[in-house]
């Protein structure tokens, strides 16, 4: 692990080379998007996320230019792809390019990281013996209903943090950035310059869709996404975000642009 003078995770990412920085930024965005209740900071020289002060996941840049993504309780995950690290319960995976990151796999790991935890926080009190933490399972919201917490989370979400996830999702399925941008511009009414400007400004989804002008046939975007039926969503902003999620999902699944754009 290389030494760092950074005091924030964003600063840590900016200190890296372009290719390594892209990996770090993608991991930061993904972790922030999936671990909403976690806190984060530079800890022992690396970006680390905590739940109730217990370390959950971190990444670090190694001297050879690879990036280690480490889950502190990863050896207990019911997933393959992680290799044991150290004498406790940590496990890790190494990346040399952002394209190597499998989004679905990463989401599964992050989900398990919230429910499978070993108590590193109190390891000194237990004289170096790790104790497993009993974590109550999180009950999913009923299908077809977006809770107020979900609505608030979408409103505060930064579009620029979500865009790389969309891009990774579609390019892994053989689609292009140009196609992704075309779909987003159709849904929002933005031109390329405006889209780039809003991304640079790091606007929230609330600001993003406040400026957008959705086409009349956006109401033809139906079906389920992430377990929610779009037609049943009551909150206007949440529905617009799910519209975007749905058309990006359709693009990744190989649908023709004419169908995605609801061409008459």
N, C-alpha and C positions, 0 to 999 in steps of 0.2 A: 504494500500500500504506500502510495506517495504522500509526502507531507503536504499540508496545505496551510495557507495563511487566511483562507476564506472564513468569514464568520456567519455567512448565510448559505443556504443550499443553492440559490440562484447564482451567487458569486462563485461558489465551488464549480458549478457547471461551466461558467464563463472562463475559468482558468484553463480548461481542457482544450485539446486540439479540436478542430471542426468535427471530425468523425466521432471522437470520443464524447464530445459535448452533445452531439445529437442523441447518443445512447442515453446519456445522463438526463437530458431534458425530457426524453420520451418516458424514461422510468419515473422521473419526478411527477410528470403529468398523470401517468397511469396510477401511481400510488395515491396521489392526492384525490383523484377521481373516485377511487375505490375504498379508501380509508378516510371517510369524511370526519370521523370522530377522533382521529389520531392527531397528535401533536408532532412536530418535527423540529430538528435542529442539527447543527454540526456537533457531533459527539465523538470524541477520540479521533478527530480528523476526518470523519466521514458523515454523509447525510444519513440520519437515522430517524425512523418514525416510531412513536410510542403510543400505547394505549394504557391509560392510568399509570403513566410513568414506567411501564414495562416495555423494553425494546422489542419491536416486532419485526421490522425489516430495515435493511440498509443497502446502500451500494457504495462501492469504492473503486477508484482507478488504481490499477496495479502498475508497477514500473515497466512492465512489458507492453503497456498500452491497452490491456484488456480491462473490461469492467466486470467486477464481481457483484452480482445481486445475491444478497444473503438473507435468508429467513432464520431468525433466531431459534425457532421451533421446527424448522423444516424437516428434520429427520423423522418427525412424527406425522408428517403429512401423508395422506393416502394418494400420493401422486408420484410419478416417476419424473426424472429429468434433473433432480437436484442431487448433488454429491455432498456427503458428510464433511463438515468443517469443524476442526477443533475437538476438544474432549467433552463438550456438552451436547446440546441438541440441535446445533445450527447446521444448515445445509445451504449450498450455494450453486450458482450456475454462472458461467463466464460468457461475455458477449464481446465480439470484435466489430460488430456493425449493428445498427438499429434494425435493419431488415431481418436479423436473426431472432428478434423478440417475437414470440408467438402470443398474440394478444389474449386469445381465449385461455391459453395455459396460464398466463400471468394473472388473469382475473381469478382463476380457480385457486391459485396459490395465495393470492391476497385474501380471498374469502376464507380459506382455511386458516390463514394467519390470525384472523379475528376470533376464531372459535377454538383453535388449538394453541395453547400458550403454556410455556414453562416460565416459572417465576425467577427471572434474572434480577428483578428489582430488589429482592430480599435474599439474594444468594449469600451475602456476607453474614446475615443473621443466621442462616441455616448452615453456616460453616462449610460453604462450598458445595452443598448438596442441593441440586435443583428439585423443586417441588412442582408438580403439575397443577395448573390453575383450572378450576372448574368454571367454565364459561357458559352462561345460559344461552341456548340457541335463540337467534333473532327470528321472530315470527314475521313472515312476509306479509306485506299489505295485501288485502283481498284483490283479486283480479278485477280490472275495470274501475278501480278506485285509486286515485293518487292522493295521498295524505297531504296535509298542510306542510309537513316536514319535507316531503318530496318537492312540493311546489316551491318552497323557499330555497331549497338546494339548487333547483334548476335556475331560479332567478339570479342567484349569486355566482353561478358557474361561469368561468371565463371561456369565451368561444375559442380564443387562441390556444387554450390548454386542451380543448377537446378536438380541435382540427387535426393535430398529428395522429390521434387515435383513429379518426375517420380515414385519414390518408393511408395509414398502415393497414387498416382493415380491407380497403379496396385494392391497394396495390398487391397485396398478397394473393389476391384472387385474379390477378391479371388485368385489372382495370387501371386507368391512368389518373394522374392529378388533374389533367384537363377535364376529364369526364366528371370527376368529383366536383370541381369548381363549377362546371356547367349545371349540374344538378342543384347545387347550393344557390347559384345565381337565379335559376328558374324559380325556386321556392321563395326567394327573398326579394327579387327584383333588383338586386345590387348588380352593378357592373364590376369588372375585375379590379379597377382602381379603388372603388369603394370597399370591396371585400378585403383587399390588402390593407387599406387604411384602418378598417375596424379591427383587423387582426393585430396590427401594429399597436393600436391604442389599447389593446387588451380589454375590450368592452365585455360586460357581462351578457348573458343570454337575454336578460331583461332589456338592456339597452339595444342589443343586436336586433331583437324582433320588434322593438318599439320603432326602429327606423325602417324596418322591412315592409314591403308591400306584397303580401301573398297573392298569388293568382286565384281567380275564382274557382278553378278546378282543383285547388288544394284540398277541398272538402272530399274529393274522390280518393284521397289517401286514407285507406281503411285497413282493418286487420289488427293483428297483435304485434307488439314489439316489447321485448323484455317482460313478458307476462301480462301486459296491459292491453286492453282493447281500446284502440284510439277513439272510436266513436263514443265511448262511455266516459272519456276524460272530461271533467267539468271545467277545470282551470284553463283559461284561454292560452296563457303562456306555456304551460306544461304541454298542452295539446300541440302547439307549434313546434316545441322542441322534439316531441315524439314524431311529428311529421318529418322533421329533419332526420331523426334516427332511422325512420322507416325507409325513406328514399335512399339513404346511404346503405342500408342493409340490402335493399333491392339491387343496388348497383353491385355490391359485393357478391350477391348470389347469381349474377350473370344476366339479369333482366336487360332487355333492350332499352336504350334511352327513350325511344318513343313511348314505351309503356310507362317508364318511370315519370316522364314529364306529362303523363296523362294527355297525350296529344289526341285531339278529336279527329 
